[in-house]
């Protein structure tokens, strides 16, 4: 059970002020850190604040969480400074946009015609992270060496970034360094600075569909809800949308063919492609209900209270509210609805290519990653395999009379098979030789038993 942090009166006064709106948790985490480090305001320095920002709750946090803490802490420190409690303000803590060099801006401009704007922004973020580190180390990009690159990899790891995040950062920088090579702006070869062995190995996770009972209960809750975001999540569950695609659905997203079948028109999404997903009758009626609610002239099927496109964080909050009280191992995310949709279709017998089209994948290997074999499929296949093996064993016994079984010949055949299987492979040949010796001893002992019977 989490113990409530007792804040000093000066912190409570800040929280009661306009500047302290929605700041209780970050301020509480900050004062917990001060207590753990036996620190008071009289000895507090900007260096201490930097140490707190590295691990606010005693462990690394995401960039989004860190920025949230920074935003609140800047207001709190300025409030303390204005009251004379500390002798410094938050100027150094505020985020300043790194001005990238001309070569970096030119590289980013070259990406714009072929990549999506969001992808170019990810490249910009990676380059800004690199040049921030170079500036702090007093290094120039053109003089980068392998030793410097290794130190930068270690810096990324020390930040507590997930392997996938570090992989994206390093790959983006490698593309950038190759462009600098082409422009003769880099002394070393890009592929000597960033090698394939520097890329973090990513863990492979199984998909996490909901258990059938949990899935059924959640769908019933979403269907009964009067919250449009939650009913939108039910559309997502029944059509396999990504959460970004759900937010981007247009108000007129239903299509109908000449036979009267209805489809959901999914807009450009992660892979920059559109698709049509068939709608069953309940989901069609659900979408129609969502179309009839809200402003009739709106652009999107779902919109925020201010008439904007709904952000993913709002869908996540709606999902958390709908899942309250449900036991869901490993936590609940909006993407688990997509996993559940895909694996349910595969378990029902739909082909891999069919599921691939519904999910909007361009490569079947992407579908394999999303729809790994589930426990239900594994169990069915395992049981079928056991049944088949048992049937073959019974047939073999029934068709081979005991009087015709020649143990010596059978073991000789097995020895021959093992020797052929090993072939010329050195690693298998040694193991095969040992096995053959054991089999020959068994054959001799079986032969002795046969002589005793005679």
N, C-alpha and C positions, 0 to 999 in steps of 0.2 A: 504494500500500500504506500502510495506517495505521501510524504510528509509535507504539509503546507508550510511554506517558507514565511516566517514572520519578518516583515520588512520594517526598517526603522521609520520613524515619523517623517523624516525628510523625504524618503521614497514615497510614502503614502501621500504626502503633500503634492509631490510631482504627479502622481496618478490622479489626484483630484483636479489637477489643472488641465486646461485644454490641451496642452502639449503632451500630457500623459494618456490621452485616449487610446484604448486598446493596447496598452504597453505593459500590463501587469506581468504576463509571462516572461518577456525578455528581461524586464527589470528584476523579477524574481530569480531568474537564472543567473543574472549578473551578481546579485547579492549572495547567492549560494556559492558562486565562484570566489567571491571575496572572503567568505567565511572559511572555505576549504583552504585557502592560501593565507589565512590569518592577516588579511589586508584591510586597512581602513583608508578613508578618504585623505587623511593627512599624509600618507606615504604613497598614494596612488600616482602613477606616472603614465604617460602615453605608452611606454613599453609594456606596462602591466595590461593595459587595455588591448594592445596587440596580442599579447599572450592569451587573453580571454577569447579574442576573436578567432584564434586558431582552433581552440577546443572549448567552445562555450559551456557545454555540459560535461566536460571531462573526456570527450571523444570528438573526433572530426564530424562535421555536419555537412550537409549539401550546400552548394553555392547559394541556392535560393534561400535556405534557412539563415545562412551567414549574412546575406544581404538584408534580410528582415531584421536581424539583430542589430546590424550596423545602422539601419535607418532609425530604429528606436533609441539606440545608445547615443547617437549624435544629438538627438533632442534632449536626452537625459543629461549628458555631459554639459551641453550649453546651458541648460537650466541650472545645474550645480555651479557652473562658472559664474553665471550672472548673479547667483546668490552668495558668491564668495566662498563656497565650500571647497572648491578646487581651484588651482591657479593656471589651468590650461583649458582650451576649448576644443571642439571636435574637428577643427579645420583639416588636420592631417588624416582624419578617419574617413572623411567624405570621399565618395568614389569620384575619381577624375578619369575621364576618357583618355586613354592612351592615344597620342597622335602617332599613327603609323608612318613609317618612312615612305618616300615616294615609290620605291620599288614594290613595297607591299600593297600600296593602293593600286598600282598598275596591275599587279597580279590579280587582285580581287576584281578589278574592272574586266580582266580577260575572262573571268568565270561567269560573269553576268549573262552573256548571250546563251549559254548552254545549260546552266544550273538554275534550280529554283531559288527565289530570293531567300528562303529560309536556309537553304544549304550554303549560300554565300555568307549569310550572317554567322553560321557555324564556323566557316573558315575564318571570318574576321575575328571571332572570339578566340580561336586557337592562335592566330597570329598575334593578337593583343597579349595573350598570356605569355607567349614566347618573348616578345619584345619588352614586356614588363620585367621579365626575369633577366634579360640581357642588360637592361638599364640598371637594375639593382646590382648586377655583377660587374658593371663597368665594361661590358664587352660590345663589340661591333659585329653585326651579322656577317659581314664579309670575311671576317677573320675567325669564324667559328671553326673549332677543331673537334676531333673525335672525343677528346677529354672533356671539352665543354658540353658536348651533346650528352655524354654519359651523366654528367652532373645534372643536366636538365631533366633527364629521365628519372633520376633519383629525387629531384625536387617534386616532380609530378606525383611520384609514389608517396612521398612524405606528406603531401596534401591530403592523403586519404581518399583519392579518387578511385572509383570503381574501375576494374579492368577495361570494361567497354568504353568508359569515358576516356581513359588514358589512350586506348587504341585509336579512338577518333582523333584525339589531339595530335598524336604522333604521326598518323597517316597524313593529316592535313598539312602538318609542317613539312613532311617529306615531299609532298607535291610542291609546296612553296619553294623548298630548297632546290628542287630540280628546275623550277622556272628560273631561279637565280643563276643556276649553272648555265642554262641556255643563254642568259643575258650577260655571261662572263662577270657576274657580280659576287661570285663566291670562290674563295681560294681552293677549298677542298671539294671533292666530289660528294654530291648529296647522298649517294648510296653508300659511301664510306662513312658518312656522319650518322646516318640512320640505316641500320641493317635490319634484315628480316628478323634476326634473333632478338631485336629490341622490342618487338611488338608483343604486348602482354597476351598470354594464352587465356582465351575466354572460357569460362565454365559453360558446360552444356546442361541446360535445364529442361526437364520434361514440361510439357504444357500442363496447366493447372485448371482443368474444367471443374465445375462444381459437381458435387455428388448429386445423384438424381433427386433425392428427397429435398436437399437444400435448394436445388434449382427449381423444383416445383413450388416450394414455399415462397421463394423470392419472386417468382413470376406471378403468383397469386397476389402478393403484396403490391407489386408494381401495377397490376391490373386494377386493383381496388383503389389505388391512390388518386387523389384529386390534384396532386402536384404534376404539372406538365413536364418537368424535367424527369421525374421518375417514370412517367408513362413513355417518355422518349427513350429512356433506358430499356424499357421493355421492347420497343421497336428495334433497338440495337441488339438485344438478345435474340430476337426472332429473325434477324436478317444478317447477322455477322458483321455489322458495321464497325469501323474503328470509331473511337470517340470523337476524333476530329471530323470525320465524315458525318457523324450524327449532328454536330453543331453546324455543319455547312449545308445540310439538306435544305433545298429551296422550298418555298411554300407550295409550289405546284409540282411536287416530286413524284406523283403517281402517273404511270403510263399504262396503256391498255392496248393489247394487240387485237387482231381481227377476230380471234376466237373468244374474246371477252376475258382473257386472263390478265390479271393486274400485276404490275411490276413497280418496284421502287427504283427511281433513277438516282444513283449514287454519284455525287459530283466528283470532280478532280480531287484526289486525296494524296496519300503518301507517295504513291508511284506515278502520280500525274496522269491517271487514266480514269475514265468513267465506266460504269457498268450498270446493268439492270439486274435486280434481284427479285425473284418471284415472291409474291405476297399470298399467304393463306388468308382466308376470310376474316378471322379475328384480328390479324395484324392490319389488314386493309381497313377494317372498321376503326381500329385504333388510330391509324394515320389520318383518316377522314375526320375523326373527332378532334385531333390536334389541329387540323387545318381550319376547322370551324371556330376554334377558340382564338382569343387575342385579336389584334388589329388585322382586318381583312387585307389591307394594302401592304402588309409587311413583306420583307424579302425572304426571310428564312422560316422554316416550319416552326422552329423554336427560337424565341428571342428573349433577351434579358429585359428587366423592368425598364431599362433606359432605351430599349429598342435596338440594342446591339446584338451581335452574334454571341451566343452563349460560350463562355470559356470552359475549358476542361475541368478546372478546379470546382466550378459550380456543379457539374455533373457528378464529380467525385463526392461532393458534400451530400448531394441528393441520394447517391447510392449508399453512403455510410448510414444515412438516416433510415433507409429502407432495410438495411441489413442488421439493424440494432436488435440484439437478442439472439441472432443466429450464430451457431458455432461453425465458423469457417476457418479451417486450418490454413496457416500461412497468410492470413489477411485477405481482404477483398479489394480488387481493382476493377476498373471498368473493362480492361482487356480480358479479364476472365470470362466475361459474357461472350466475347468472340471465340475464345477457346471452347467454351461449352457448346456453342452453336456448331462449330466445325466437328468436334469429336462426336457429338450426338448424331450428326448426319453420317459420319463414317461408320459408326456402330450400327446404324440402321441399314447399311449396305450401299450407300451412295459411293460412286467411284471417286478416286482421287482427283481425276481431271474435272469432274463436276464440282467438287468442293473447291478446287483451285479457281474455277471461274467465279463462283459465288463470293469467294474471299477477295477477288481482285488481284490475284498473284499473276505474275508474268512467267514465272519459272516454277515447275513442280517441286523443286527442292525447297522453295520457300514454304510451300504447303506442307511438306514433310516436317519442317521445323515447327510449324504452328500446330500440326495435328499428329504428333507422335502417337504410337499405339497406346491406347488407354488400358487400364486394368481390366476392363470388361472384355476388350478384344483379346488381350493376352490370355485371360482365363479361358475364353472360348477356344482359342487356337490350341492352348495347352491341353485342354480336355479332349479336343478332337484328335490331337497327336497321340495321346495316351490310348484312346479307343482304337485308333488305327494300328498302333504297335501291338496292342493286346490281341486284336483280331488276326494279325499276321502271325503272331506267335502260336495262337491256337490252331490256325490253318496248317502251319508247319508241323506241329505235333500230330495233327490228325492225318496228314498226308505222308508222314515218314514213319513207317513201322519201326518199333524198337529193334526188331530182329535184323533190319537192314542198316542200322546205324553202325558205322565203323569208326570208333574213336580215334584210332591211329591215323586213318585217312583224313578225318575231320581236322585234327590238329596239324597234320602236314599241310593241308590246304590253307589253314590260318597262317602258318609260318610263311608259306609262299606269298600270301597276300600282303603280310607285313613287309617283307623284303621288297616287293614291287612298289608298295606305297612309299617307302623311304626313298627309293631311286638313288640318285647321286647327290642329293642334298646332304651336306656334311652334318648340319645340325640335327637332321632327322635320322641319319644313318647310325649315329652313335646310340641314340635312344632305341632304334629298331634292333640293333645287335644285342643290346641288353635284354630286350623283350623276347627275341628269338631264343636266346639261351634259356630263359625261364620256361618258355613254351616247350623246348626240347626236353627239359627235365621233367615237365609235367607229362609229356608223351611217353617218356621212359617209365614213369611211375604208373601211368595208366596201363602200359603194356605189362608191367609186373602183375597188376591186379588181374588182367585178363588171363595170364598164365596160371595164377592161383585158382581161378574159377575152373580152368581146364583140369 
